[in-house]
C-alpha cells in the first residue's frame, strides 16, 4: 500500500502538532528506535498481501504473548550505545600495558570519567545482549509465525559473535583490566553488529506496539483478501479519534463498489469517509481495526480529496488545487490494482452550477473504473438524482431531523437513499449570525 502525505494528513494519521492523531493511538513502543520504525511502517506498509499477512500473523502473536517482551532493554540503553559507538570512531590504539596494570581503585581516582564510562557502557551492551537472547529464545516455542522466526533467527546469528559471551558475563566484580580489553575489542568489532541488533529490536518493538494498541482499544483483526475482486465489508466500523462514535456497517463488493453519500453539512459524511480510510490503513499495517468485523481486499493505496489547500505563493486558486488533486486521483485509477478513493464535497472552490457540472462529469468518469473502491460525498442533491437509476452505485445518506420551528438535530446514522436536507440557513439563524448582521452599527 502506498499513501501520500495528503492522504495521511486528511486521515489525521500524523498531526502538525506532533500529538493527538491516529499515530498516538497506535504508538505503544518502548524506545525511540521502535517509534521511528513504527512511523516508517505507517509511511511504507507492506507492498503485497503475502508480506501483509506475515506482519498480521506476527502482530497477532505479540497480542497473545506480550508478556514475553524483555524488560531489560530500555530506551536509555539504545541511546547510550549509540553514543558509545560514535565515540569509538576516535579509538585507534589498544590499551597499554601500564593502563592495564593500574588497579581499579587508582583508575577511579586518576581517570574517573573514563572508568565509569567504560563500566556504564559495557553494562548497557550486556543488557542489550541479554534482552536479545531472551527474544531469540522465543523461536524455541511452538506456533511462532514465519516473519518472527526470520527476525529472531537474525538476532540469534548476531549473538554468536565471540565477544557476546564474555560481555554478558560481566559483573560488578569483573576486574578493570578485563573491562578495558573488552571495551577496546567491542568498540572495534561490534559497532555494525549492534546497530543491526537495534534495527531488529526496533522492528519487534513496532510490531508489538501494534499488538498492544489492538488489545488496549479492543480492536479486531480483519480478514485480508486478495486484491481482486475488490471489496470492503465491515460491521460496527467507527472513527477511533471520536468520543462516543456512531458505528457504521459497510458492504461494498465487486460490481457494487461505488458509494455515493448525500446529506446536509455537518451531518457526518466526512467522518464516515475518514472512518473507512483509517480502517483500511490500519488493516494494511497488519494490526487490528476499530470495528466488530471486517473483510477487505488488498489495496494499492488510499487516495483522499478532502482538505485541498490553495497555494498563494504559486498563484494557484483553491479550485485549481482541487483540479490538480483530481488529476492525481485519475492517474492512480489507471492502475489495474485497486485503491480506496475518498472524495468529499468536490469543487467547493467554484459556483454551484460549475460544481454540479464538474461533479457529474467526474462521477461519469469514475464509473469507468470498477476495480477500485470509491466513495463520493456531495450536498448537491441534483447530482445524486441524475444517477439514481444506476445499479452500480450504492446510495447512502445522513438524515437530519428538522423541526417546523427551524431547529435541526443530527443523527449521524448511515441510512439507505438520497438526502436533500439543506440546513445552512438554519445554522446561520441558530448561531445568531443573521440577527447580528441586521443590528445597527454601534456608535
C-alpha positions in Angstrom: 0.0 0.0 0.0 1.2 3.5 -0.9 -0.3 6.6 0.7 0.9 10.1 0.1 1.3 12.9 2.6 -2.1 14.4 1.6 -3.9 11.2 2.5 -2.1 10.8 5.8 -3.0 14.4 6.6 -6.6 14.1 5.6 -7.0 11.0 7.8 -5.2 12.7 10.7 -2.7 9.9 11.0 0.0 12.3 12.0 -0.7 15.9 13.2 1.3 19.0 12.7 1.3 19.5 16.5 3.1 16.1 16.9 0.4 14.6 19.0 -3.3 13.7 19.0 -3.5 11.8 15.7 -4.1 8.1 15.0 -0.4 7.5 15.4 -0.8 8.3 19.1 -3.4 5.6 19.4 -1.1 3.0 17.8 2.2 4.1 19.4 3.0 1.8 22.4 6.7 1.4 21.6 9.2 1.5 24.5 12.1 3.0 22.5 12.7 5.9 20.1 14.1 3.4 17.6 10.9 1.4 17.8 8.8 4.6 17.4 10.8 5.7 14.3 10.3 2.2 12.9 6.6 2.3 13.6 6.4 5.7 11.8 8.3 4.2 8.9 6.0 1.2 8.8 2.9 3.5 8.6 4.5 5.6 5.8 5.5 2.4 3.9 3.1 -0.5 4.7 3.8 -4.0 3.1 3.6 -3.8 -0.7 1.9 -7.2 -1.2 -0.7 -9.4 0.5 1.7 -12.1 1.4 4.0 -9.7 3.3 1.0 -8.1 4.9 -0.3 -11.4 6.2 3.1 -12.2 7.6 3.1 -9.0 9.6 -0.5 -9.6 10.8 0.4 -13.1 12.0 3.4 -11.5 13.9 1.2 -8.8 15.5 -1.3 -11.5 16.4 1.4 -13.5 18.1 2.5 -10.5 20.2 -1.1 -9.7 21.1 -1.2 -13.2 22.7 2.3 -13.2 24.1 3.1 -9.6 25.1 4.5 -10.9 28.4 7.4 -12.4 26.6 8.9 -9.0 26.0 12.3 -8.5 27.7 12.2 -5.6 30.2 16.0 -5.2 30.5 16.3 -3.2 27.3 15.3 0.5 27.8 15.3 3.5 25.6 18.3 4.8 27.5 20.1 1.5 26.6 19.9 2.2 22.9 20.7 5.9 23.3 23.8 5.2 25.4 25.0 2.5 22.9 24.7 5.0 20.0 26.9 7.5 21.9 29.3 4.7 22.8 29.9 3.6 19.3 30.0 7.2 18.0 33.0 7.9 20.3 34.6 4.6 19.2 35.5 6.3 15.8 38.3 8.1 17.7 39.8 5.0 19.2 42.8 3.7 17.3 45.3 2.2 19.8 44.8 -0.7 22.1 45.1 -0.2 25.9 48.8 0.0 27.0 50.5 -2.3 29.5 50.7 0.5 32.0 47.0 1.2 32.0 46.2 -2.5 32.3 48.5 -2.8 35.3 46.8 0.1 37.2 44.3 -1.1 39.7 40.6 -0.2 39.5 41.0 1.9 42.7 43.6 4.1 41.1 41.7 4.4 37.8 38.7 5.7 39.8 40.9 8.4 41.3 43.0 9.5 38.3 40.8 8.6 35.4 37.4 8.7 36.9 35.4 9.7 33.8 36.8 7.1 31.5 36.5 4.4 34.2 32.7 5.0 34.7 32.1 5.5 31.0 33.7 2.1 30.3 31.8 0.3 33.0 28.5 2.0 32.3 28.7 1.4 28.5 29.6 -2.2 28.8 26.7 -2.7 31.2 24.3 -1.4 28.6 25.9 -3.6 26.0 25.4 -6.5 28.3 21.7 -5.6 28.8 21.2 -5.4 25.0 22.7 -8.9 24.5 20.7 -10.4 27.4 17.4 -8.9 26.2 18.1 -10.1 22.6 18.9 -13.5 24.0 15.5 -13.6 25.7 13.9 -12.7 22.4 15.9 -15.3 20.4 14.7 -18.0 22.8 11.1 -17.4 21.6 12.0 -19.3 18.5 12.0 -22.5 20.6 8.2 -22.1 21.2 5.6 -23.7 19.0 3.4 -21.6 16.7 5.9 -18.8 16.1 4.9 -17.1 12.8 7.3 -17.1 9.8 8.2 -13.5 9.8 9.1 -13.5 13.5 11.1 -16.7 13.1 13.2 -14.9 10.5 13.8 -11.8 12.6 14.6 -13.8 15.7 17.0 -16.0 13.7 18.8 -12.9 12.6 19.2 -11.9 16.2 20.4 -15.3 17.2 23.1 -15.3 14.4 24.4 -11.9 15.6 24.7 -13.2 19.2 27.1 -15.9 18.0 29.9 -13.3 17.9 32.9 -14.3 20.1 32.6 -11.2 22.3 29.0 -11.7 23.3 29.5 -14.3 25.9 32.3 -12.5 27.8 30.4 -9.2 27.8 27.3 -11.0 29.1 29.5 -12.4 31.8 30.5 -9.0 33.2 29.6 -8.5 36.8 30.4 -5.8 39.5 33.4 -7.9 40.4 34.9 -8.0 36.9 38.5 -6.6 37.0 39.1 -3.3 35.4 41.9 -4.6 33.1 39.3 -7.1 31.7 36.8 -4.3 31.2 39.4 -2.2 29.3 40.3 -5.0 26.9 36.6 -5.9 26.3 35.9 -2.2 25.8 38.6 -1.9 23.2 37.5 -5.0 21.3 33.8 -4.2 21.5 34.3 -0.7 20.1 36.4 -2.0 17.2 34.4 -5.1 16.3 30.8 -4.8 17.4 29.5 -1.4 16.1 27.8 -2.6 12.9 26.6 -5.8 14.6 25.0 -3.8 17.5 23.3 -1.5 15.0 21.8 -4.5 13.2 20.6 -5.8 16.5 19.0 -2.4 17.3 17.2 -2.4 13.9 15.8 -5.9 14.6 14.8 -4.9 18.1 13.1 -1.7 16.7 11.1 -3.8 14.2 9.9 -6.1 17.0 9.1 -3.0 19.1 6.9 -1.6 16.3 5.1 -4.9 15.8 4.5 -5.4 19.5 3.3 -1.8 19.7 0.5 -2.5 17.2 -0.4 -5.6 19.1 -0.6 -3.7 22.4 -2.7 -1.0 20.8 -5.1 -3.6 19.3 -5.6 -5.2 22.7 -5.9 -1.9 24.5 -8.6 -0.5 22.2 -10.3 -3.9 21.8 -10.0 -3.7 18.1 -10.4 -6.8 15.9 -8.1 -8.3 13.2 -9.6 -8.0 9.7 -9.7 -10.8 7.2 -7.3 -9.9 4.4 -8.5 -10.8 0.9 -6.7 -10.8 -2.4 -6.8 -7.5 -4.4 -9.4 -8.7 -6.9 -12.4 -8.9 -6.8 -12.4 -5.8 -4.8 -14.5 -5.5 -1.6 -14.8 -3.7 1.7 -17.2 -5.2 4.2 -17.3 -4.1 7.8 -19.7 -4.2 10.7 -19.5 -1.7 13.6 -16.8 0.4 12.0 -16.1 3.7 13.8 -13.7 6.5 13.9 -11.1 5.9 16.7 -10.5 9.5 17.5 -14.1 10.4 18.3 -15.5 10.1 21.8 -18.8 8.1 21.7 -18.7 7.5 18.0 -21.5 6.2 15.9 -20.7 2.8 14.2 -21.3 2.0 10.6 -22.0 -1.1 8.5 -20.4 -1.2 5.1 -21.0 -3.6 2.2 -19.1 -2.6 -0.9 -18.5 -5.7 -3.1 -17.4 -6.4 -6.7 -19.5 -4.6 -9.3 -21.1 -2.5 -6.4 -18.1 -0.7 -5.2 -19.2 2.9 -5.7 -20.8 4.6 -2.6 -22.5 8.0 -3.1 -23.2 9.9 0.1 -25.6 12.7 0.5 -26.7 14.7 3.5 -26.5 18.2 4.9 -23.4 19.9 6.0 -22.1 18.6 9.4 -24.3 15.5 9.2 -21.5 13.0 9.3 -20.3 12.4 5.7 -16.7 13.4 6.2 -16.4 11.4 9.5 -17.8 8.3 7.8 -15.2 8.5 5.0 -12.4 9.1 7.4 -13.5 6.0 9.3 -13.3 4.0 6.1 -9.9 5.4 5.3 -8.4 4.9 8.8 -9.9 1.3 9.0 -8.3 0.5 5.6 -4.9 1.9 6.6 -4.8 0.1 9.9 -5.8 -3.1 8.2 -2.9 -2.7 5.8 -0.4 -2.2 8.7 -1.2 -5.8 9.9 -3.0 -4.7 13.1 -6.5 -4.5 14.5 -9.2 -2.1 13.3 -11.9 -0.2 15.1 -14.8 -2.5 14.1 -16.6 -5.7 15.1 -15.9 -7.4 11.8 -14.1 -6.6 8.6 -13.2 -8.2 5.3 -11.0 -6.1 3.0 -9.2 -6.5 -0.3 -5.5 -5.8 -0.5 -5.4 -2.2 -1.7 -2.6 -0.3 -3.5 -3.4 2.8 -1.5 -5.9 5.2 -0.1 -6.5 8.4 -2.1 -8.3 11.3 -0.4 -9.7 14.5 -1.7 -10.9 16.2 1.5 -8.8 19.2 2.7 -7.4 20.7 -0.5 -5.4 23.9 0.0 -4.7 26.7 -2.4 -1.1 27.9 -2.9 -0.8 31.6 -2.8 3.0 31.6 -3.5 2.5 29.8 -6.8 -0.7 31.7 -7.7 -2.9 28.6 -7.6 -6.5 29.1 -6.6 -8.5 26.7 -4.4 -10.4 25.4 -7.4 -7.2 24.8 -9.4 -5.8 22.9 -6.4 -8.9 20.7 -6.4 -8.5 20.0 -10.1 -4.8 19.0 -9.6 -5.8 16.6 -6.8 -8.4 15.1 -9.0 -5.9 14.7 -11.8 -3.6 12.8 -9.4 -6.5 10.6 -8.5 -7.3 9.9 -12.1 -3.7 8.9 -12.8 -3.8 6.4 -9.9 -7.1 5.0 -11.2 -5.4 4.0 -14.5 -3.7 1.2 -12.5 -5.4 -2.1 -12.6 -4.8 -2.9 -8.9 -7.5 -1.4 -6.6 -7.4 1.8 -4.5 -9.8 3.2 -2.0 -10.8 6.7 -3.2 -12.5 9.1 -0.8 -13.8 12.3 -2.2 -15.5 14.9 0.0 -17.7 17.6 -1.5 -15.8 18.1 -4.7 -15.3 21.5 -6.3 -16.2 23.7 -3.4 -14.0 26.4 -4.9 -16.4 27.3 -7.7 -20.1 28.3 -8.1 -22.9 25.8 -7.7 -23.5 25.4 -11.5 -19.9 24.6 -12.2 -19.7 22.3 -9.1 -22.7 20.4 -10.5 -21.3 20.1 -14.0 -17.8 19.1 -12.7 -19.1 16.6 -10.1 -21.4 15.0 -12.7 -18.5 14.6 -15.2 -16.2 13.2 -12.6 -18.8 10.7 -11.5 -19.3 9.5 -15.1 -15.6 9.0 -15.3 -15.2 7.2 -12.0 -17.8 4.6 -13.0 -15.4 3.6 -15.8 -13.0 2.1 -13.2 -14.8 -0.8 -11.5 -11.6 -2.3 -10.0 -11.4 0.5 -7.4 -13.4 1.2 -4.2 -14.8 4.8 -4.4 -16.8 6.9 -2.0 -18.0 10.4 -3.1 -20.0 12.7 -0.8 -22.0 15.7 -2.0 -24.6 18.0 -0.7 -25.7 18.6 -4.4 -28.9 16.6 -4.3 -29.4 17.1 -8.0 -26.2 15.3 -8.8 -27.3 12.2 -6.9 -30.7 12.3 -8.6 -29.0 12.2 -12.0 -27.6 8.7 -11.2 -30.4 7.4 -9.1 -31.2 4.6 -11.6 -27.6 3.4 -11.8 -27.4 -0.1 -10.2 -23.7 0.0 -9.8 -24.0 2.8 -7.3 -24.8 2.3 -3.6 -26.8 5.3 -2.3 -26.4 6.2 1.4 -27.3 9.3 3.3 -27.2 11.0 6.6 -30.6 12.3 7.5 -31.1 15.4 9.7 -34.2 15.7 11.8 -35.8 19.1 11.0 -38.5 20.8 13.1 -41.2 23.2 11.9 -39.7 25.8 14.3 -36.4 25.9 12.3 -34.4 23.6 14.6 -32.3 20.6 13.5 -30.8 17.5 15.0 -28.0 15.3 13.6 -28.5 11.6 13.9 -25.1 10.7 12.4 -26.6 7.4 11.3 -26.0 6.0 7.8 -29.2 5.2 6.0 -30.3 4.0 2.6 -31.2 6.5 -0.1 -30.6 10.1 -1.1 -31.0 13.1 1.2 -32.0 16.6 0.1 -31.7 18.1 3.6 -30.5 21.8 3.5 -29.8 23.4 6.8 -27.3 26.1 6.0 -29.7 28.9 6.6 -31.0 27.3 9.8 -27.4 27.2 11.2 -26.9 30.8 10.4 -30.1 31.6 12.3 -29.3 29.4 15.3 -25.8 30.9 15.7 -27.3 34.4 15.7 -25.4 35.5 12.5 -28.5 36.9 10.8 -29.5 38.9 13.9 -26.0 40.3 14.3 -25.9 41.4 10.7 -29.3 43.1 11.0 -28.3 45.2 14.0 -27.3 48.8 13.5 -23.6 49.6 14.0 -22.5 50.8 17.4 -21.5 54.5 17.7 
